[in-house]
């Protein structure tokens, strides 16, 4: 990648060498799940691992499919930690591994701290782009077709496409859950040139890949296929690959309880060319914190809190009996516990205080945090399907 002050990134024709890149998405930096500080660190740790993997595999660039931040509500200390991490990465790699991103719906939320933002378009991605730490792409869908994807200008920090070796990366920010109306214009705006591999970076889901979650119908997206060689998506936290040209890596860390049940991670992609382009896509799982689901059945009505706590603690003692001793010494290794309470509903005289129960479990067992689901009697079937 060749840069000159105040100019666009200049093209560099294919020289026969393979091109390698990492495709990640939905990093959700700033997410502080369950108001737990260690969970906030887990999301930064996942991003740090992605950066380390890019150096380990000597990739040419990294692409991020949106939702790099979870919202504008981020503590200054955590934001500074991210900036320092990206600065160190830029220096360590001698600026040879650019990070190319688009804004997802979480990056450009309209609300912050419960207030509606008067000026739209604010995001932390724009801030770190202005610092020269990432390349933020955004095509202009209001422009004529030939100007939708203008080459990225390194001085203005603006543009909709960038070429690295023989790969042209196009990107547009989140434009709604179902941006079908924009697809024909996006297609016409992407040129199919000899010897150029086209990547389109977008933030939306494909219908059917997540149950009861809206997305674009595959037949509508397929109109891009003769212009786009690799459709790089973000948005859905569940990983999927469709027809060997649509790729969604999933979230890099579990941002919710249901995320913990999904396949997630990143893609390491190598593009080579003989007569035609070939892709080798490797799925890499990150070293995330373990999320442990446990179900406790209550076979009878428990009469008081003493019986209730005794019953639960005996069950948990059996569960954690063969735990790894290292868990007790490393905060990074202890799991988040999702505890499901099922079976006979306790008597009315027994009032379950979830906050007290969580605190007692954290005090007595090697868990980072506890999420409790009371699913007694008629809710059992529904939860089984959920899990």
ABEGO torsion letter per residue (X at the ends): XBBBBGBBBBBBBBAGBBBBBBBBBGAGBGBBBGGBAAAAAAAAAAAAAAAAAAAAAGBABBBBAEGABABABBBAAAAAAAAAAAAAAAAAAGGABBBBBBBBAAAABABBGGBBBABBGBBAAAAAAAAGABBBBBBBAABBAAAABBBBBAAAGBEABBBBEABBBBBBBBAEABAAAAAAAAAAABBBBBGBBBBBBBBBBBBGABBGBBBBBAAAAAAAAAABABBBBBGBABBBBBGGABBBAEBABBABAAAAABBBEBBBBBBBBBABBBBBBBBBBBBBBBBBBBBBBBABBBABAAAAAAAAAAAAAAAAAABBAAAAABAAABBBBBBBBBEBBBBAABBBBAAAAAAAAAAABBBABBBBBBBBEAAAAAAAAAX
